[in-house]
């Protein structure tokens, strides 16, 4: 019933699509996960999961 009404389940993503794309470019350029995470204000594990 809830799905039929358009309800979305689960936690909201910490990063937007644009931030994910920017993160992948920075990782390709050689930036560390910790440096990227510090700039975005998230945990380094959030960034490392994007690999």
N, C-alpha and C positions, 0 to 999 in steps of 0.2 A: 504494500500500500504506500509506504513512504517513498520508495523508488519511483513508483508511478506518479507521485506528486512532484518529483524533481528534487527530492532531498539528496544532498551530497553527504557521504559518510567519510569519517577519518579526519586526521589532523591536517590543517592547512599547511602548504609548503612554506618553508622558511625563506626560500629564494624565488624570485620571479623568473620567468623564462629569460628575460634580458640578462639578469644577474648570472644565471646558469651559463648562458652563452659567453658572457664576459669572463667568467671563471675558467671555462675550458680554453679560451684564447690565452689567458694569462698562464695557465698551467703549461700550455704548449710553448710559451715563450720562456719558461724556466722558473717562474715564480713559485715559491714554496706554498704549501697548503696553509701553513700557519700565517704567512703574510697576507694571503688573500682573505682568510677568515677574519683577521684583525681588521682589515679595511671594510669588510661587509658586516662586521658585528655579529658573527656566528661562530660556533665551535669548529675547530679544524676537522673534526670527524664528519661534519656536514659537507665540507669541501671534498674530503677524501672519498666520500661515497659517489661523487660525480665522475670518477675515473672510468 
